[in-house]
Amino acid sequence: MGSMWKATIRGVIARKVRLALTALSVVLGVTFVTGTYVLTDTLKHSFDTVFSQLAVNVDAVVQSKAAFGGGEGDRARIPESALAAVRAVPGARAAEGVVSGPAQFVEKDGKTAVQNGGAPTRGISWGSDDRVGPLRVEHGRRPMRDGEVAMDAGTARKHGFKIGDTVKVLLTGPAEQYRLVGTFGFGDAFDLGAVSFAAFDTKTAQRVFDSPGAYSWVYVAAAPGISPDRLAASLRRALAPRFEVLSGGQFADDTGKPVREGLGFLNDALLGFAAVGLFVGAFIIINTFTILISQRTRELGLLRAMGASGRQVLTSVIGEAAVVGAFASAIGLVLGVALGHALPGLLHRFGAELPPSTVIVLPRTIIVSAMIGLGVTVLSAVYPALRAARIPPVAAIADLRPGSATPLRRRAVVGVAIMIVGLGVVAYGLVGRFVEVTDKIEVAGGGALLTFVGVATLSPLWTGPLSRLVGAPLPPTLGMPGTLARRNAMRNPRRTAATASALVIGLSLVCLVAIFAASAKASVRAALGSGVRSDFILTAQQFSDFSPEVARRLRSEPDVAAAVGLRFGDVRIGDNTEPVTGADPDGLDAVVRLDYVAGGSAGLAEGGLLLHEDEAKGYHVHVGDELVVQFPRSGFQPLPVVGIYRHRQFTGGIPVPFVVSQRTYESGFGGTQQDTFVYVKARPGRIAAARHEMRQVLRDFPNVDARTPDAFRALQEQSINQFLGVMIGLLLLSEVIAVLGIVNTLALSVFERTRELGLLRVVGMSRRQVRSMVRGESVIIAVIGGVVGLAVGMFWGWAMTAALHAQGLVRFRVPSAQLALFVVASAVAGIVAAVLPAWRASRLDVLEAIAAE
């Protein structure tokens, strides 16, 4: 085994150039994996550090039990009488009621709200007892009376506010003026990143957050000698079952849970793109080692003739892969850590405000990245290694090339079987009933992936004919070099197919994203075009919620016929969590077209329920029936069905399957709820006057913008285009790796055909013609990958659109110009990939080439 190990190391050194591009594909994949983990771990650590400060000086937190969901909006307020009961519990040294609600500062110019990229903007009360609670003054003092506010120190620094300034704050009503009396932080954290906090005295907070005589939660500090666990146990005995008691750490964890979930989603999404890149890299590794085995037939045959067993040859080839994988993983790990270190700074330049933190590299990151790089390389080399182990000793004498490992007929049977199973799974994902739409997408996506595996398995069967078709323009264009390029692509269909398949994967995903984006934009246009009757649509920045006072004021304007606010929340019906929309009954039919199947909105104001026809069928209800709905605050309520409608896509991006009145919504969710949209209809012939009145009203609400339906549609399309750009940018990693695969295959092919190229030069082929021949072969491979990628991507796009039909993706669109551009880009990638191999082929020494074996 020692001799074979030496042979393995020498083999790697002898073929280091040929293995370099293979290693580079693994390096890129591991770099992406490592960078993802470092970035998300660093962000998680920075936010965890901030949220952990919420537990400073807090031993226990008392809050109402959530009906479901666990969010703050699912909890009832705590009455002041409960605060007295908490203070009377043995072991409680101090307790302070806290009121929280939405609060957003306005910039110093008074015209725009402080932007924070969609991060929370909250208001909080600041009690008078310093013995309990995490708030800490940085400069100035805490607010003590109405008209005073404190601002978190990070927001004050970033936006140029100073103590003594008059600032405007958007709360549950129009912007109110306050005097800035101090800046603060939580514990030792004074820079909260993009999160913005406004602090008020308790009485003011209860007024502005519509919480008279009540609190959101209660902070409790333990008396000396009383442990937090003992205090929590005493509180539970005294307050159960109405309230729940958390430790300070649990409260901080729950508060930071949405951020951690968002970072977890980001981590999974980025790892998904890295997995695509590594999957593409696996094709390159298989192809590379297959070609190398073919080129080393005589060498391996000699090893067998000298006594090496098939198992030793197998171990030797896998050992080569392990050396390449280990080397590539090490480099990828170093580059990934550097990438993770640079990304927070890059995000900051693009406007993402992050809490300060050191770069975090966990042992898990090192272990997983190394295992992935090494594992992908070794596993991808197993099939070529098995072929190498079957090379007979006689191959050393006759210089035989290994035959096809699997007859194409058998491959056809396997490929067709896989495709049938994949198509069946896709069909089940589209027509089957699922509780969650994510389950539907996962099933349909799994079937689509199986279908691709079937296509890849069958690819050698049609690669030859497709090479003939795609390469048809080359002979008349390039002459003999074009004819030879076409024949080179045709003569080894397995190699051509494997090389093209690496490009197919990434291009299929790019096409899927492009079709999804085009279908989403077409669906938004259709929804707003057929479902909206209003003249204006009002939204806040980043589609956040805003004060219902906007709609109330607009309804009082003389030139406004209707102003209908819409708000969104989740309820339970049976075992299902369903989205429900609260709307003003007066004017609803004037601003949106629901297209009623039965009934109408007449009974909505009296506590009725409107629902879409699909939900009516799913829950087996008709107009006049009752449907029991569980709200977070009010619990179970039987609501009479007063109307069933067809059109649920009048918001563009948010389906509306259930509608209740805002009175029913507020009783079910509690407190003063805020609107997400306001639809405004002007009186006939008074659009200009209504626009002027609307602008006057919105002076007090600088976070709200008014747009026409066409402008609102353009805004949503802009968001979709941004999504498309980000997705395609991330998928470029797999395309770069695929291009490296073409470079690697052509470089190995040039080495394999050294003698052939020398003979072509002898019979008169010029260096330029050699380069044209290699470029032509590369373009054929790349265009095949592009064409097949388009076909697979179109199928994936159709399946995704069909799976999301109920979520509003009601139009299927194929962006023909974009897809044609992708094919052209594939051809250009083929030309670029051939530059180095073509140059090397043209520079071969003729005499040395014809003497090569």
C-alpha positions in Angstrom: 0.0 0.0 0.0 3.0 2.3 0.6 4.1 2.0 -3.0 0.6 2.7 -4.3 0.4 5.8 -2.1 3.7 7.1 -3.5 2.3 6.4 -7.0 -0.8 8.3 -6.1 1.1 11.4 -4.9 3.4 11.3 -8.0 0.3 11.0 -10.2 -1.2 14.1 -8.6 2.1 16.0 -9.1 2.4 14.8 -12.7 -1.1 15.9 -13.5 -1.3 19.1 -11.3 -2.1 21.4 -14.2 -4.9 19.1 -15.5 -6.3 18.8 -12.0 -6.0 22.6 -11.3 -9.3 23.6 -12.8 -11.1 20.7 -11.1 -9.7 21.9 -7.8 -10.8 25.5 -8.7 -14.4 24.4 -9.1 -14.3 22.9 -5.6 -12.5 26.0 -4.2 -15.4 28.2 -5.5 -18.1 26.0 -3.9 -16.3 25.7 -0.6 -15.6 29.5 -0.5 -19.3 30.1 -0.9 -20.2 27.7 1.8 -17.6 29.0 4.2 -18.4 32.7 3.4 -22.1 32.0 4.0 -21.5 30.4 7.4 -19.1 33.2 8.5 -21.5 35.9 7.4 -24.6 34.5 9.0 -22.8 33.5 12.2 -21.3 37.0 12.4 -24.7 38.6 11.9 -26.4 36.2 14.4 -23.7 37.0 17.0 -24.0 40.7 16.5 -27.8 40.7 16.9 -27.7 38.1 19.7 -25.4 40.5 21.5 -27.9 43.3 21.2 -30.9 41.2 22.1 -29.1 39.7 25.1 -28.9 43.2 26.5 -32.7 43.2 26.8 -32.3 40.9 29.8 -29.9 43.2 31.7 -31.3 44.0 35.1 -34.3 41.7 34.4 -34.7 38.4 36.3 -38.3 37.6 35.0 -40.8 38.9 32.6 -44.6 38.5 33.0 -46.8 38.6 29.9 -50.2 37.4 28.7 -50.4 34.1 27.0 -50.5 34.1 23.3 -53.5 32.6 21.5 -51.3 31.3 18.7 -48.3 32.4 16.8 -46.6 33.8 19.8 -46.1 37.4 18.5 -46.8 40.5 20.5 -50.0 41.1 18.5 -51.3 37.8 19.7 -51.2 38.8 23.4 -53.7 40.8 25.4 -52.5 43.8 27.5 -51.8 43.4 31.2 -54.0 45.5 33.4 -52.4 47.8 36.1 -54.0 45.6 38.8 -51.8 42.8 37.7 -48.7 44.9 38.2 -49.7 45.4 41.8 -50.1 41.6 42.1 -46.6 41.1 40.7 -45.1 43.5 43.1 -46.7 41.6 46.0 -45.2 38.3 45.1 -42.6 37.2 47.6 -39.1 37.5 46.2 -39.9 40.4 43.9 -37.7 43.3 44.7 -39.1 45.6 42.0 -41.5 45.4 39.0 -42.1 47.9 36.2 -44.8 47.7 33.6 -43.7 48.3 30.0 -45.8 49.6 27.1 -44.6 49.0 23.5 -45.9 49.8 20.1 -44.9 51.1 16.6 -43.0 54.3 16.5 -40.9 55.9 13.7 -38.9 59.0 13.8 -39.1 61.6 11.0 -36.0 63.1 9.5 -34.9 66.6 10.5 -36.4 68.1 7.3 -39.8 66.8 8.5 -40.7 65.5 5.1 -39.6 61.8 5.2 -39.5 59.1 7.8 -36.2 57.7 9.0 -35.3 54.8 6.7 -34.0 51.6 8.1 -34.3 49.0 5.4 -37.4 47.4 6.9 -35.9 46.8 10.4 -38.2 47.2 13.4 -39.0 50.8 14.5 -40.5 50.5 18.0 -41.5 52.7 20.8 -41.2 51.7 24.5 -42.0 53.2 27.9 -39.3 54.1 30.4 -40.4 53.6 33.9 -39.1 55.5 37.0 -37.6 52.6 38.8 -33.9 52.1 37.9 -33.7 48.9 39.8 -35.4 47.0 37.0 -35.2 47.2 33.2 -32.4 47.3 30.6 -32.7 51.0 29.4 -29.5 53.0 30.1 -28.9 56.7 29.4 -26.0 57.5 27.2 -26.4 61.3 27.2 -29.0 63.6 28.6 -31.8 62.0 30.7 -34.8 59.8 30.4 -38.2 61.3 29.4 -40.4 62.2 32.4 -43.5 63.9 31.0 -45.6 64.2 27.9 -43.9 66.0 25.1 -40.5 64.4 25.8 -38.8 61.5 24.0 -35.5 59.7 24.1 -33.9 58.2 21.0 -31.6 55.2 20.8 -28.0 56.4 20.5 -27.3 54.7 17.1 -30.2 56.4 15.3 -29.3 59.8 16.8 -25.7 59.5 15.5 -26.6 58.2 12.1 -29.3 60.9 11.4 -27.7 63.9 13.1 -30.1 64.4 16.0 -28.9 66.2 19.2 -30.4 66.6 22.6 -32.7 69.6 22.7 -33.9 69.1 19.1 -37.6 69.1 18.3 -38.3 65.8 16.6 -41.4 64.3 15.0 -42.5 60.8 15.8 -45.0 58.7 13.8 -47.2 56.6 16.2 -50.7 55.3 15.9 -51.9 58.7 14.5 -50.3 61.6 12.7 -46.7 62.7 13.4 -46.4 64.3 16.9 -43.7 66.7 18.0 -41.5 66.0 21.0 -38.4 67.4 22.5 -35.4 65.1 22.5 -34.1 64.9 26.1 -31.7 61.9 25.9 -30.1 59.1 24.0 -30.0 55.6 25.3 -29.2 52.0 24.8 -30.0 48.6 26.2 -27.5 47.5 28.8 -24.1 48.0 27.2 -25.4 48.1 23.6 -25.8 51.6 22.4 -25.6 50.9 18.6 -28.6 48.7 17.7 -27.8 48.5 14.0 -30.8 49.3 11.8 -33.3 48.9 14.7 -34.7 52.2 15.9 -36.3 52.8 19.4 -38.2 55.8 20.8 -38.7 55.9 24.6 -41.5 57.8 26.4 -42.6 58.1 30.0 -45.2 55.5 30.9 -48.3 57.7 30.8 -47.3 59.1 27.4 -46.6 55.6 26.1 -50.0 54.4 27.3 -51.7 57.3 25.4 -49.9 57.0 22.1 -50.1 53.2 22.0 -53.8 53.1 22.9 -53.1 51.2 26.1 -54.8 53.2 28.9 -54.2 51.6 32.3 -52.5 48.5 30.7 -49.0 47.2 29.8 -47.5 45.0 27.1 -45.4 43.1 29.7 -43.9 43.5 33.2 -40.1 43.5 34.1 -39.4 41.9 37.5 -36.1 42.1 39.5 -35.4 39.5 42.2 -34.8 40.5 45.8 -31.3 39.8 47.2 -30.7 36.1 47.8 -33.6 35.0 45.6 -32.5 33.2 42.4 -34.3 34.0 39.1 -35.6 30.4 39.0 -37.1 30.7 42.5 -38.6 34.1 41.6 -40.1 32.7 38.3 -41.7 29.8 40.3 -43.3 32.2 42.8 -44.7 34.3 40.0 -46.1 31.3 38.2 -47.9 30.1 41.4 -49.3 33.6 42.0 -50.3 34.5 38.4 -51.2 31.2 36.7 -53.1 30.4 34.5 -53.8 33.8 33.0 -50.2 35.0 32.6 -47.0 33.3 31.6 -43.6 33.9 33.2 -40.3 33.9 31.3 -36.8 34.4 32.6 -35.0 37.4 31.3 -32.9 35.3 29.0 -36.0 33.5 27.5 -37.6 36.9 26.9 -34.5 38.2 25.1 -34.5 35.0 23.0 -38.1 35.3 22.1 -37.7 38.9 21.1 -34.8 38.1 18.8 -36.5 35.0 17.3 -37.8 36.8 14.2 -34.3 38.1 13.4 -32.7 34.6 13.9 -35.4 33.1 11.7 -34.7 35.6 9.0 -30.9 34.9 9.3 -31.7 31.2 9.2 -33.6 31.7 6.0 -30.7 33.7 4.5 -28.3 31.0 5.6 -30.4 28.3 4.0 -30.9 30.3 0.8 -27.2 31.0 0.3 -26.2 27.4 1.1 -28.7 26.4 -1.5 -26.9 28.4 -4.1 -23.6 27.0 -2.9 -25.1 23.5 -3.2 -25.9 24.2 -6.9 -22.3 25.3 -7.5 -21.0 22.1 -5.8 -23.4 20.0 -7.8 -22.1 21.5 -11.0 -18.6 20.9 -9.7 -19.4 17.3 -9.2 -20.1 16.9 -13.0 -16.8 18.5 -13.7 -15.0 16.1 -11.3 -16.6 13.1 -12.8 -15.8 14.2 -16.3 -12.2 15.1 -15.4 -11.4 11.8 -13.8 -13.2 9.9 -16.5 -11.0 11.5 -19.1 -7.9 11.1 -17.0 -8.6 7.4 -16.6 -9.1 7.0 -20.3 -5.7 8.8 -20.9 -4.0 6.6 -18.3 -5.2 3.3 -19.6 -1.7 2.0 -20.3 -0.3 3.3 -17.0 -3.0 1.6 -15.0 -2.6 -1.5 -17.0 1.1 -1.6 -16.2 0.3 -1.2 -12.5 -2.1 -4.2 -12.8 0.6 -6.2 -14.7 3.1 -5.5 -11.9 0.8 -7.0 -9.3 -1.5 -4.2 -8.2 -5.0 -5.4 -7.5 -8.2 -3.7 -8.7 -8.8 -2.6 -5.1 -5.4 -0.9 -5.0 -6.1 0.9 -8.3 -9.5 2.0 -6.9 -7.9 3.3 -3.7 -5.2 5.1 -5.7 -7.6 7.0 -7.9 -9.8 7.9 -4.9 -6.7 8.9 -3.1 -5.9 11.4 -5.9 -9.4 12.8 -5.6 -8.9 13.1 -1.8 -5.6 15.0 -2.2 -7.3 17.4 -4.7 -10.4 17.8 -2.4 -8.3 18.4 0.7 -6.1 21.0 -1.1 -9.2 22.7 -2.6 -11.0 22.7 0.7 -8.1 24.3 2.5 -7.9 27.1 0.0 -11.7 27.5 -0.1 -11.8 27.7 3.7 -9.3 30.5 3.8 -11.0 32.5 0.9 -14.4 31.9 2.5 -13.3 33.4 5.8 -12.0 36.4 4.0 -15.2 36.7 2.0 -17.3 36.4 5.3 -15.1 39.1 6.8 -15.6 41.5 3.8 -19.4 41.0 3.3 -20.6 42.9 6.4 -18.7 45.9 5.2 -20.1 45.5 1.8 -23.7 45.3 3.2 -23.0 48.4 5.2 -22.0 50.3 2.0 -25.3 49.3 0.4 -27.2 50.8 3.3 -27.6 47.8 5.6 -27.1 49.0 9.2 -25.6 46.2 11.3 -24.6 46.2 15.0 -20.9 46.1 15.5 -19.4 42.6 15.9 -16.2 40.6 15.4 -16.0 38.0 12.7 -17.2 34.6 13.9 -15.6 31.4 12.6 -17.1 28.5 14.4 -15.6 25.0 14.5 -18.7 23.8 12.7 -17.8 26.0 9.7 -14.4 24.5 9.4 -15.6 20.9 9.8 -18.6 21.2 7.4 -16.6 23.1 4.7 -13.8 20.6 4.8 -16.2 17.6 4.7 -18.2 19.1 1.9 -15.1 19.9 -0.3 -13.5 16.5 0.4 -16.8 14.6 0.2 -17.9 16.1 -3.1 -14.6 15.4 -4.7 -14.2 11.8 -3.4 -17.8 10.8 -4.1 -17.6 12.3 -7.6 -14.5 10.2 -8.3 -15.9 6.9 -7.2 -17.5 6.0 -10.6 -14.3 6.8 -12.6 -12.3 4.9 -10.0 -14.5 1.8 -10.4 -13.8 2.0 -14.1 -10.1 2.2 -13.5 -10.2 -0.8 -11.2 -11.6 -2.9 -14.1 -8.8 -2.1 -16.5 -7.1 -5.5 -17.3 -3.3 -5.9 -17.4 -3.4 -6.6 -21.1 -4.3 -2.9 -21.6 -0.6 -2.1 -20.9 0.5 -4.2 -23.9 -2.3 -3.3 -26.4 -2.9 0.2 -25.1 -6.6 -0.5 -25.0 -9.1 2.2 -24.1 -11.8 1.2 -21.5 -15.1 0.4 -23.1 -18.4 2.1 -22.2 -19.3 1.3 -18.7 -23.0 1.2 -19.4 -24.6 0.5 -22.8 -26.7 3.3 -24.1 -29.7 1.0 -24.3 -29.5 0.3 -20.5 -29.0 4.0 -19.9 -32.1 4.8 -21.9 -34.2 2.5 -19.8 -32.9 4.0 -16.6 -33.3 7.6 -17.8 -36.8 7.1 -19.0 -37.8 5.4 -15.7 -36.3 8.3 -13.7 -38.2 10.8 -15.9 -41.5 9.0 -15.5 -41.1 9.0 -11.7 -40.1 12.7 -11.7 -43.0 13.7 -13.8 -45.4 11.7 -11.6 -44.0 13.5 -8.5 -44.5 16.9 -10.2 -48.1 16.0 -11.1 -48.8 14.9 -7.5 -47.2 18.2 -6.2 -49.5 20.2 -8.5 -52.9 18.4 -7.9 -52.4 17.0 -4.4 -53.8 18.7 -1.3 -51.3 20.1 1.1 -51.7 22.0 4.4 -48.8 24.4 3.6 -47.9 25.8 0.3 -44.2 25.2 1.1 -45.0 21.4 1.2 -46.5 21.7 -2.3 -43.4 23.5 -3.6 -41.1 21.0 -2.1 -42.9 18.0 -3.6 -43.1 19.7 -7.1 -39.5 20.8 -6.8 -38.3 17.4 -5.9 -40.1 16.0 -8.9 -38.6 18.6 -11.1 -35.1 17.7 -9.8 -35.8 14.0 -10.6 -36.8 15.0 -14.1 -33.5 16.8 -14.5 -31.6 13.7 -13.4 -33.6 11.7 -16.0 -32.6 14.3 -18.7 -29.0 14.1 -17.6 -29.0 10.3 -17.8 -30.5 10.4 -21.3 -28.3 13.2 -22.5 -25.7 11.0 -24.3 -28.5 9.6 -26.5 -29.4 12.9 -28.1 -26.1 14.8 -27.7 -24.7 13.3 -30.9 -27.7 14.3 -33.1 -28.0 17.7 -31.3 -24.3 18.3 -31.9 -24.9 17.7 -35.6 -27.8 20.1 -35.6 -26.1 22.9 -33.5 -22.8 22.5 -35.4 -24.5 22.6 -38.8 -23.6 26.4 -39.4 -19.9 25.8 -38.6 -18.7 24.0 -41.8 -20.0 26.6 -44.2 -18.7 29.4 -41.9 -15.3 28.0 -40.8 -14.6 25.4 -43.5 -12.7 22.3 -42.5 -12.0 23.5 -38.9 -15.8 23.8 -38.5 -16.3 20.3 -39.9 -13.7 18.9 -37.5 -15.2 20.8 -34.5 -18.6 19.3 -35.3 -17.2 15.8 -35.5 -15.2 16.2 -32.3 -18.4 17.1 -30.4 -20.2 14.1 -32.0 -17.6 11.4 -31.5 -17.8 11.2 -27.8 -21.4 11.9 -26.8 -20.8 11.0 -23.1 -18.1 13.5 -22.7 -20.0 16.2 -24.6 -23.2 15.5 -22.5 -21.4 15.5 -19.2 -19.7 18.8 -20.0 -22.9 20.4 -21.3 -24.9 19.1 -18.2 -22.8 21.3 -15.9 -24.0 24.3 -17.8 -27.6 23.0 -18.0 -28.1 23.1 -14.2 -27.3 26.7 -13.6 -29.0 27.9 -16.8 -32.1 25.9 -15.9 -32.3 27.8 -12.6 -31.6 31.1 -14.3 -34.5 30.4 -16.7 -36.7 29.3 -13.8 -36.1 32.6 -12.0 -36.6 34.6 -15.2 -39.9 32.9 -16.0 -41.0 33.2 -12.3 -40.3 37.0 -12.4 -42.1 37.5 -15.8 -45.1 35.5 -14.6 -45.2 37.4 -11.3 -45.1 40.7 -13.2 -47.8 39.5 -15.5 -49.9 38.4 -12.6 -49.5 41.7 -10.8 -50.6 43.5 -14.0 -53.6 41.3 -14.4 -54.6 41.6 -10.7 -54.3 45.4 -10.6 -55.8 45.8 -14.0 -58.9 43.8 -13.4 -59.3 44.0 -9.6 -58.7 47.7 -8.8 -61.3 50.5 -9.2 -59.6 53.1 -7.0 -57.7 56.1 -8.4 -54.9 55.9 -5.8 -53.2 53.3 -3.6 -51.5 54.5 -0.4 -48.6 52.5 1.1 -45.8 53.1 3.7 -42.1 52.7 3.1 -41.1 49.0 2.7 -44.8 48.2 2.7 -44.9 48.6 6.5 -48.1 49.4 8.4 -49.3 52.9 9.0 -51.9 54.8 11.0 -55.6 54.2 10.2 -56.1 57.9 10.8 -55.0 58.4 7.2 -58.1 56.7 5.8 -60.3 58.4 8.4 -59.1 61.9 7.4 -59.4 61.1 3.7 -63.0 60.0 4.0 -63.9 63.4 5.3 -62.4 65.3 2.3 -65.1 66.6 -0.1 -63.6 65.3 -3.3 -62.9 61.8 -2.0 -65.7 59.3 -2.7 -64.2 56.4 -0.8 -61.0 55.6 1.2 -60.8 52.0 2.3 -58.0 50.7 4.6 -56.8 47.2 4.4 -55.0 45.3 7.1 -53.7 41.7 7.3 -53.4 39.1 10.0 -53.5 35.4 10.6 -56.4 33.4 12.1 -57.2 29.7 12.5 -60.0 27.8 10.8 -60.0 24.2 12.0 -56.4 23.1 11.9 -55.3 25.6 9.3 -53.7 29.0 9.7 -55.3 31.3 7.2 -54.6 35.0 6.2 -57.5 37.3 6.8 -58.0 40.9 5.6 -59.8 43.6 7.6 -61.5 46.2 5.4 -63.8 49.2 5.7 -67.2 47.9 4.5 -68.3 51.4 3.3 -66.7 51.9 -0.1 -65.1 48.4 -0.5 -67.0 47.6 -3.7 -66.2 51.1 -5.0 -62.4 50.6 -4.8 -62.0 46.9 -5.7 -63.8 44.5 -8.0 -64.3 41.2 -6.1 -66.6 39.7 -8.8 -69.1 38.0 -6.5 -70.3 34.5 -7.2 -73.0 34.6 -4.5 -74.1 37.2 -2.0 -72.2 40.5 -1.5 -70.7 42.9 1.0 -74.1 44.0 2.4 -73.7 42.1 5.7 -70.0 42.7 6.2 -70.4 45.6 8.6 -72.7 43.4 10.8 -69.9 40.9 11.5 -70.2 38.9 8.2 -67.5 37.1 6.3 -66.5 37.3 2.6 -64.4 34.5 1.2 -63.0 33.3 -2.1 -64.7 30.6 -4.0 -61.8 28.1 -3.5 -62.0 28.5 0.3 -65.8 28.2 0.1 -65.3 24.9 -1.6 -62.5 23.8 0.7 -64.5 24.4 3.8 -67.9 23.3 2.3 -69.8 26.6 3.1 -72.3 28.7 1.2 -73.8 32.1 1.7 -75.9 31.9 4.9 -73.7 29.3 6.5 -71.5 30.0 9.5 -67.7 29.5 9.6 -66.0 29.3 13.0 -62.9 31.5 13.0 -60.3 31.6 15.9 -58.9 35.1 16.4 -55.7 35.8 18.5 -57.5 37.9 21.1 -61.2 37.2 21.0 -60.9 33.4 20.4 -63.5 31.4 18.5 -66.2 33.4 16.7 -68.9 32.0 14.3 -69.1 34.3 11.4 -71.9 34.2 8.9 -70.8 33.9 5.2 -72.4 36.9 3.4 -70.5 36.7 0.1 -68.4 34.5 -2.1 -66.1 36.1 -4.7 -63.7 35.2 -7.5 -61.1 37.9 -7.5 -58.7 37.8 -4.6 -55.6 39.4 -6.3 -56.4 43.1 -6.1 -53.4 44.0 -4.0 -50.9 42.7 -6.6 -48.7 40.6 -4.3 -50.9 39.5 -1.3 -53.8 37.1 -1.9 -57.0 38.0 -0.1 -58.9 34.7 0.6 -61.0 36.0 3.6 -62.4 39.5 4.3 -64.0 40.8 7.5 -64.9 44.3 8.6 -62.4 46.4 10.4 -64.6 46.3 13.5 -64.6 42.5 13.5 -60.8 42.6 12.8 -60.1 44.9 15.7 -62.2 43.0 18.2 -60.5 39.8 17.1 -56.9 41.1 17.2 -57.4 43.8 19.9 -56.1 47.3 20.2 -55.7 49.8 17.4 -54.6 48.0 14.3 -52.8 49.7 11.5 -53.4 49.6 7.8 -51.1 48.2 5.1 -52.9 49.7 2.1 -55.5 52.5 1.7 -57.5 52.5 -1.6 -58.8 55.9 -2.5 -61.6 56.7 -5.1 -62.1 60.2 -6.2 -65.5 61.7 -7.0 -66.3 61.7 -10.8 -64.2 64.4 -12.5 -62.4 65.4 -9.3 -59.2 63.3 -9.5 -56.9 66.4 -9.5 -58.7 68.0 -6.6 -58.7 64.7 -4.6 -55.0 64.4 -5.3 -54.4 67.9 -3.8 -56.5 67.1 -0.7 -54.6 63.8 -0.3 -51.2 65.6 -0.4 -52.5 68.0 2.3 -53.5 65.1 4.6 -50.2 63.2 4.0 -48.1 66.1 5.3 -48.8 64.8 8.8 -47.8 61.2 7.6 -44.4 61.5 5.9 -44.0 57.7 5.9 -47.0 57.3 3.5 -46.8 57.6 -0.3 -49.7 57.9 -2.7 -49.5 56.3 -6.1 -51.8 55.6 -9.0 -52.5 51.9 -9.7 -50.1 52.0 -12.6 -47.3 53.5 -10.5 -48.1 51.0 -7.7 -47.8 48.2 -10.3 -44.5 49.7 -11.4 -43.2 49.7 -7.8 -44.1 46.0 -7.4 -42.4 45.2 -10.7 -39.3 47.0 -9.6 -39.2 44.8 -6.5 -39.5 41.7 -8.7 -36.7 43.0 -11.0 -34.5 43.5 -7.9 -35.3 39.9 -6.8 -34.4 38.7 -10.3 -31.1 40.5 -10.4 -30.1 39.2 -7.0 -31.0 35.6 -7.9 -29.2 35.6 -11.2 -26.2 37.2 -9.6 -26.0 34.4 -7.0 -26.5 31.7 -9.7 -23.5 33.1 -11.7 -21.4 31.1 -9.3 -22.7 27.8 -10.9 -22.3 29.3 -14.4 -18.6 30.3 -13.7 -18.0 26.7 -12.5 -19.7 25.3 -15.6 -17.5 27.4 -17.8 -14.5 26.2 -15.9 -15.7 22.7 -16.7 -15.7 23.4 -20.5 -12.2 24.8 -20.1 -11.1 21.7 -18.3 -12.7 19.3 -20.8 -11.2 21.1 -23.8 -7.8 21.3 -22.1 -7.8 17.5 -21.4 -9.2 16.9 -24.9 -6.3 18.8 -26.4 -3.8 16.8 -24.3 -5.5 13.6 -25.4 -5.4 14.6 -29.1 -1.9 15.8 -29.1 -0.8 13.4 -31.9 -3.9 14.1 -33.9 -3.4 17.9 -33.7 0.3 17.4 -34.7 -0.8 15.4 -37.8 -3.4 18.1 -38.7 -0.6 20.7 -38.6 1.6 18.4 -40.8 -1.1 18.2 -43.5 -1.4 22.0 -43.6 -3.7 23.2 -40.9 -2.6 26.6 -39.6 -2.5 27.7 -36.0 -5.5 30.0 -36.6 -7.5 27.0 -38.0 -6.6 24.9 -34.9 -7.9 27.7 -32.7 -11.1 27.9 -34.7 -11.6 24.2 -34.4 -11.3 24.2 -30.7 -13.5 27.3 -30.3 -16.1 25.7 -32.5 -16.2 22.6 -30.4 -16.6 24.7 -27.3 -19.4 26.7 -28.8 -21.3 23.6 -29.7 -21.0 22.2 -26.2 -22.1 25.6 -24.7 -25.0 26.1 -27.0 -26.2 22.5 -26.3 -26.1 23.3 -22.6 -28.0 26.5 -23.3 -30.7 24.9 -25.4 -31.3 22.0 -23.0 -31.0 24.4 -20.0 -33.8 26.5 -21.6 -36.0 23.5 -22.1 -35.5 22.2 -18.5 -35.9 25.7 -17.1 -39.1 26.3 -19.0 -40.5 23.1 -17.5 -39.4 24.1 -14.1 -40.9 27.6 -14.5 -44.2 26.1 -15.6 -44.3 23.7 -12.6 -43.4 26.5 -10.2 -46.1 28.8 -11.6 -48.7 26.1 -11.5 -47.8 25.3 -7.9 -48.2 28.9 -6.8 -51.4 29.6 -8.7 -53.4 29.8 -5.4 -50.9 32.3 -4.1 -51.5 34.8 -6.9 -49.2 33.5 -9.7 -52.1 33.3 -12.2 -50.2 34.1 -15.4 -47.5 32.0 -17.0 -45.1 34.0 -19.1 -42.0 33.1 -21.0 -39.6 36.1 -21.5 -38.5 35.1 -25.0 -36.0 37.9 -25.4 -34.3 37.1 -22.1 -34.1 33.4 -22.9 -32.7 34.1 -26.3 -30.1 36.3 -24.7 -29.2 33.4 -22.3 -28.5 31.2 -25.4 -26.3 33.9 -26.9 -24.5 34.3 -23.6 -23.9 30.5 -23.6 -22.3 30.7 -27.0 -20.1 33.7 -25.8 -19.2 31.6 -22.7 -18.1 28.8 -25.0 -15.9 31.2 -26.9 -14.3 32.5 -23.7 -13.9 29.0 -22.3 -12.0 28.0 -25.4 -9.4 30.8 -25.3 -6.8 29.0 -23.3 -7.2 25.5 -24.7 -7.3 26.8 -28.2 -4.1 28.8 -27.7 -2.4 25.8 -26.2 -3.5 23.6 -29.1 -2.2 26.1 -31.6 1.2 26.3 -29.9 2.0 22.6 -29.8 5.4 21.7 -31.3 4.5 19.7 -34.5 7.4 17.2 -34.2 6.8 16.5 -30.5 3.1 16.2 -31.1 3.4 13.6 -33.9 5.9 11.6 -31.7 3.5 11.6 -28.7 1.8 8.3 -27.8 
